[in-house]
Amino acid sequence: MPYQRLRILNKHVRFNAADYGEIQTGRLFRYIKKIRRHYLRILNADDDEITKLISEFNRIIPVDRINEKFWKDVVRAMRYNALRDQEFLKILRPLGIKTCVYCHSQLTLVVKKKIAKIRNEARQVNVGDVLQWKGLLELDHRYPKSEFPFLCTSFFNLYPICGSCNKAKSDNPSGFTLYHTGPLLNVFRFGLADNAVVQYLNDKDPEKIKITFSHVDPGLPENEKLASDYDKMFSISGIYGAQVDIVEELIHKQQVYTKHYNKALLDDFESLFPDQGMFTRLVIGTYEKEDDIFRRPLTKFIQDIARDIELIDDQGNLCQLPEKG
């Protein structure tokens, strides 16, 4: 807990108020005091609670009044670096998020760095226990530290992403929300241009395959702008325009895995496929459920294209599965 560090910061402010520009010393004290009093609330705040906290802290010091010296001192006092390198990794690993939540194309892994080789009763450590984790990822603050330093260690404000996306986004808003309940994980979708499959099958020319990226509700101008801005920020068209070979494979699979062929495979290898989900994964080459789009790079892209060409349905089942019984 950073309570002592925040107290030290409070004393530093008292004697070095000039370092923080024109912000009134009383407001600096109130800001730091609120962090101390509401630390656990901040740490565990969901998206709705974060919105409330932003409003409350804004009434103390507006975002546009926070200078670099102050936000860096607050972040340091709240032990962001220590939490990022260890505590957050322990929480993140069980979530199974193994791909950048922005571009979906790069791995973001939490791996074992140091494992106990001897038992230590005093520390309640057994042989094989993980002593230290390593994050092969970067963390983005949905609400940037430079504007909302009190949220620097709030779990729901930290998004595991790749280095390229972190650099591209910087402190800009992305239009994407990760931690929530509802349909917002799939704000955008991939697809193929009209008649792309027919044109490709005519002469097997991959140049005929045109990949599209759009908002799930493209009719509204603001949604089209959101998709366009997201595309530009994270180079989505560039990344996925290079995945035409994956689309080719899916188109061929859509032709090969007919209902008759699928039935033969399921009958011959019944013990390998206790449920049809595993069979679908074998066919499309990744997870079939929307809830699993962060478990492997390119999964969202593959799922969206597979749905677009009617290889799988909206529930993630193969469209050409034989009827049970």
Salt bridges, closest charged atoms under 4 A:
ASP19 OD2 - HIS12 NE2 3.90
ASP47 OD1 - ARG142 NH1 2.45
GLU49 OE2 - ARG41 NE 2.56
GLU49 OE1 - LYS52 NZ 4.00
GLU56 OE1 - LYS34 NZ 3.10
GLU56 OE2 - ARG41 NH2 2.88
GLU68 OE2 - LYS72 NZ 2.66
ASP73 OD2 - LYS69 NZ 3.29
ASP73 OD1 - ARG76 NH1 2.80
ASP85 OD1 - ARG84 NE 2.95
GLU121 OE2 - ARG119 NH1 2.83
ASP140 OD2 - LYS169 NZ 3.29
ASP203 OD2 - LYS208 NZ 2.87
ASP229 OD2 - LYS225 NZ 2.61
ASP267 OD2 - LYS263 NZ 2.84
GLU290 OE2 - ARG307 NH2 3.78
ASP292 OD1 - ARG295 NH1 3.62
ASP304 OD2 - LYS300 NZ 2.90
ASP304 OD1 - ARG307 NH1 3.64
